[in-house]
Amino acid sequence: MSEYDWSTFGIDEDGPVTPSASENFVEVLEIHTPLSNQQLEELSQRISPLGDDGNHGCNLYIETVHMVRNFFYLYQDFNNIY
């Protein structure tokens, strides 16, 4: 059995060169939401996105969808009245 220099394990001097971190960038566009500031505040108070719902976030997602859907139904009902 030969001795191997484990300090260089996984380093391929002849492999492809990756671009440096300074050459990589991600452009994140501003998100426009149809929800009002009041609705966003209510949503953030009632649902904790990092909470453990015991179902890998599925229940949180469904609850969020229901809340947002109700916001739109209330908005449509309000506009139909006036």
LUMVEXVEX-933016 format. One record per residue: x, y, z of N, C-alpha, C in turn; residue in one letter. Coordinates in steps of 0.02 Angstrom, whole numbers, plus 32768, in hexadecimal, padded with zeros to 4 digits. Atoms other than C-alpha are relative to their C-alpha. Last residue first. Layout:
XYZXYZXYZA;...
This chain:
7FFD7FB88010727B89DD7F2B8004800C7FB7Y;80327FDC7FD97241892F7F607FFD80497FEBI;8042800D801D729F88D77ED57FC980258025N;80087FDA803E734289297F0B7FBD7FF57FDFN;80027FB97FEE733288E97FBD7FF5802B7FC1F;80417FF37FE27308883A7F827FF880498010D;80318002803673A1883A7F107FBA800F801AQ;7FF57FC6802B741388747F9D7FCC80027FC8Y;80197FC57FDB73CA87F580168006803E7FD6L;804980057FFF73E5876B7F967FE1803B8024Y;801A7FEE8042749687A87F787FB47FFB7FFDF;7FF37FB9800B74C487A880317FE280167FBDF;80347FDB7FDC747086FE80448009804B7FF9N;803E8008802774E286B67FBC7FC780278021R;7FF97FD3803A757986FD80177FC17FFD7FD5V;80047FBA7FEA754286AC80BA800280307FC5M;80447FF17FEB751C860480687FF980498016H;80297FFC803D75C48602800D7FB880128012V;7FEF7FC18022761E862880B07FD6800A7FC2T;801E7FCA7FD975C3859C810C800D80447FE0E;80498002800C75F0852380807FDD80378026I;800C7FEB804576A8855680887FB480047FF2Y;7FF47FB7800176AE854981457FF2801C7FBAL;803A7FE07FE0765D849C813A8008804C8002N;803B8005802C76DF846380BB7FC38023801EC;80167FC0801A777184A581217FC37FFF7FD4G;7FCD7FE4802D77C483FC813B7FEB80417FDFH;800D801D8042772683B28188802D80207FCCN;800180487FFD773F83C982437FF47FDE7FBDG;8046801480027710848082377FF97FB48002D;80048048800D77BB84BA826F7FB77FEB8003D;8020802A7FCD77C3857682617FFF7FB77FEAG;7FCE802E7FE6784085C981EC7FE47FD38036L;7FE6802C803577B9861B818280357FCF8018P;7FB77FFE7FF97760865C821E801E7FD17FCDS;7FDC803A801A76AB867D81EF804B800C8007I;8026803F7FF7762F86EC824B80277FC27FEBR;8012800B7FBA7699878782687FE07FBC800CQ;7FC2800E7FDA76F0877F81BE7FF17FF5804BS;7FE5804180147648876F8164803E7FEE802AL;802C80337FE475FC87FF81C5801A7FBA7FF1E;7FF580007FB87692886D819B7FD57FCB8022E;7FBF801F7FF47689883D80E4800F7FFB804BL;80088047800C75D0886680E280417FDA800DQ;8029801A7FC875EE891081327FF77FB57FF8Q;7FD480057FC5767B893580B77FDB7FE3803CN;7FF37FBF7FE17604890E802880307FF6803BS;801A7FF87FBC7612886D7FC780128045801BL;80427FE08004762A88717F097FE1800B8046P;8035802A7FE676E3884F7F237FBD80257FFBT;803C7FD77FFB776F88977EBB7FC77FD28016H;803F80258004781488417EDA7FC5802F800AI;80307FEE7FCB78AF88A47EB37FBF7FDB7FF5E;802E7FCA8010792588477E407FD1800E803BL;8041800F7FE379B487E27E847FD3803B7FF3V;802A7FC580007A5087E77E187FBB7FEC8019E;8046801180087ACB87607E437FD980418005V;802F7FD47FDE7B8487777E2C7FB97FE97FF2F;804480197FFA7C1A870E7E007FD580348023N;801E800180427CBD87597DC17FB77FE88001E;800C7FBB80157CF5878D7E707FE080037FBAS;803E7FE77FE27CDE86DA7EAD7FF080477FE8A;7FF87FE77FBB7D65869E7E367FBD801D8018S;7FF87FB77FFC7D3686387D9E800580168049P;80407FDF7FF37D54857D7DAA800C804B8003T;7FF87FC87FD27DED85317D577FBB80218008V;80187FBF80187DD584877D08800680358037P;80487FFA800B7E4183F87D477FEC80457FE8G;800C7FFF80487EFD83E07D307FB680097FEFD;7FDB7FC8801E7F2A840F7DE37FF380077FB5E;7FE9801680427EA2839C7E238021803C7FDFD;7FE57FC880277E8A83B37EDD801C7FE57FBFI;80367FDC80217E1883317F2C8017803C7FD7G;8037802A80187E9A82F17FA77FC9802C7FE2F;80137FE980437F2C836A7FB27FC77FD87FE3T;800C7FB87FFD7F46835D806F7FEC801C7FBCS;80477FF17FF77F2D82A180627FF3804C8002W;80017FBE7FE07FDD8286801E7FB780188003D;80227FCD80287FD381CC7FF8800080418028Y;80127FC67FD88049814580367FE080347FD2E;7FD67FC58005804980A87FCE7FE58038802DS;802B7FC58000800080008000802D803E8000M;
